[in-house]
Amino acid sequence: MPIVFVHGIRLSGTMWSPVRALLQVPSAAPDLPGHGVRRGLPYDTEAACDVVAEVITGLGGRALVVGLSLGGYVGIATAARHPDLVAGLVAMGCTARPGGAGAQAYRVAGRLAARDPEFANRVSRFALRRMLPGPTGEAMIEGGLSCEVVPAVVEAVAKEDPIASLAGYPGRVWLVNGARDPFRADEREFLRACADGSLTHVQGRGHLTVLADPGRVARFVEEAARQASPCPA
């Protein structure tokens, strides 16, 4: 079962390189619109889902989708729109409802970043290297950062209803959160929405630091790929 990885906001597919390097199965990690090699393209959820769906089709037409943060929300949206392509979903750090006060805070941060995206990119590079020193942090920034896209991403995610999307997806879902991740806020509601779901906490980890141990992540997603449905439900 191939695996398609979806990256977080302002990052690119290279963030998954340390995990992908340890896999024994085919994988891909495309850049979403407005990010990485697609920097400058307009971002919206439909276009993001189209990118993921196209990559799955290129890998044979069915894959496990793994996403973190924005990537998790995109994975949920893709599963709802293309259940025939998504054999299973590992959704990490994305179990908070995207509206409300949290979205407003991101709107403010996004507007500030968009005023001087190159400065915001430099700050992000520094923060990511401090948070994830070594190859994992370098992978986060290798494909370039795109802080100018943050406002468009926040608005697109805020328009989605990921809980309804999960309720409409019949496949297996693994919800994974760092125990210290604030995006855990509504995880139980997300779990209840899943037709066949589980919830895993990574102790001692936060939002992005769930990737601090690439080997552990690789083992988890390969086991998920083994359990994912090879045929549409």
N, C-alpha and C positions, 0 to 999 in steps of 0.2 A: 504494500500500500504506500504510494508516494505521500509526501508531506509538503504542504505549502505553508510557509511562514509569512506572517503579516506584521509589519513593523509599527512602532509607535509614532506619535506626533512629532514632526520636524526632523525625524531620523530617516533611515533608509533600510533597505533589506540587508545591508552589511551587518546590522546589529546582531543578526542571527548566525553569523559565520562561525563563531566558536562552537555553537551547538551543532550546526550542520556538518562540521568537520568530523564529528564523532559518530555520525549516523551510518548505518549499514543499508539504508534504503534511499531511493531517489528523493531529491527535495529541490525546492525552489523558494526564493525569497524576493518577490518582485518589489519594485518601488511604486508606491501609490502616486496618483496625480499630485503635483506640487512638491514632490519629494525626490531626492536622489537624482537619477537620470531624467526624471519627469519634472524636475524643478521648473517652475514657471507656468506649468499647466494648471488650469483652474481645478479646484478640489470640490467634489460633491460625493455623496454616498453612492449614488448610482454608478458614477465613473469608477470609484474605488472597487465596488463589487464586480464591475465588468473586468477590471484588471485581474482580480483573483480568479474569476470564472475562466478567463482566457488561458491563464497559466494552468489551471486544473485540466482544461481540455487538452492542452499541449502535453500534459503528463499522462494522458490516457483516458481522461474523462471522469475520473473519480479519485478523490484524495482526502486525507485528513488535513484539516485547516487548523493552524496554531497561530493565535494572535495575542499580543500583549498590549494593554492600554488601548490606544486608538485601534491597533491591530485586532484586539479582541472584539471591540464594537463592530469593526468591519467584518470580522469573521462571523459574528452573530447575524449581521444583516445579509451576508452572502448565503449563509445556511438557510435563512428564511426565503430568499429569492431564488436560490438554486439548490434545493434539497437533493436533487438527482445527482449533483456534482460533489456535494459535501458528504463524505462517508462518515465523518465524525468531526467534532469540534473541541479543541482545547482552548478555552477562553480565560486568559490570565489578566488579572488586574483591571477588570472592567465590569464589576458588579455593583456599581453605583448608578442610580438613575441619572441620566445626563442633564436633566433640567435643574431648576432651582438655584440655590445660593452657590453651589459648586460651579455651575456653568457661568454664573455672573463673575465669579473670581477669575475664571479662565478668560472670559471676555476682556476683562480689564488687563490681565497679563498679556493677552494677545494683541490688544491695541498698543500697549507699550512696546512690545517686541516689533510690531510692524512699523513703528516710527523709525527705528534704527536696527534693521534685522541683522546687519553684520556685527554690530556690538552685541546683540542678543545671542548671536551664534557663538561669539567668543566666550561670553559668560557661560553658555551651555556646555561648550567644550571643556572649560575649566571644571564645572560642576560634575560632569560625567566622569572625568578622569579621577576626581577626588572620590566620587561615590563608588566607582568600579575600577580600581587601579589595575593596570596590566592589560592583557589582550582583550578582555571583555569590554573595558572602557574604550580602548582604541577602536574596537569593532563598531561601537556605537557611533563614532564620529567619522569613520573611514569613508563612508559614502557621501559625506557632506551633511550640513545642517540647513534647515529651511524654515527659520522662525517666521518669515513673512507669511507663511501659509496658515499660521495658527488661528487667526480670526475666522477664516473660511471653514476650517476644520471644526472649530467649536460650534459654529452655527449649524453645520451639517449634522453633527452628532446630536445636538440638542433637539433637532427635529425628529429624531428616531425614537422608537419605543422598543428597546431591546428585550424587555420582558415579554411583550406581545410577540416579538419575532421568535424568541425561544419557544414560546407556547405553540407556535405554528410549525416548528421543526421536529420531525419524528425521530431523528437520529440520536446517537449517543453523544452526550456533552460532558466534558470534564471542566469544572470551574476550579481555577487555581488562583490562590491569593497569598501574597506574603502576609504573615500574621500581623505585621505593622502597617499594612497598606490601608490608607484611608478610603481607597476605592472598594473596600469590603462592605461599605455601609448597608447595602441592600442585598447582600449575597443570599440570604435565606429566601427572599422573595424570588430572586433569579433562579435559585435551585428548584423551588416549587413549580416554576413555570416549565421546567424541562420534562419532556416525556420520559427520558432515561438519562438522569444526570447524577453527578457526584460532586462533592466539594472537598478540596484538599487545601490545607494550610501549610505554608512553608515557614517553619518557626524561625524567628529572629530576622526575617527579611521584610523589606518594604516594597515599594511599588516596582522599581526597576531592579532592585537588588535580588529579586527572585532569579535573575540570570547569573548571579555571582558564581554559581557552580554549574558550568555548562554540562558536565558529565551527568549530573543528576537530572537536568532538564532533558538531555538526549535520551536517557533511559526511560524517563516518564513518557515522552512522546512516541518512542518506538513501541512501548507496550500498548499505548493507546492505538497506534496504527495497527497492531496485531488484533486488537479487539474491535476495530471499526468495521462497519458493514461493507463487504465488497460489492454488494448490489443495492440499488435503490430500494427503500422500504415500500 
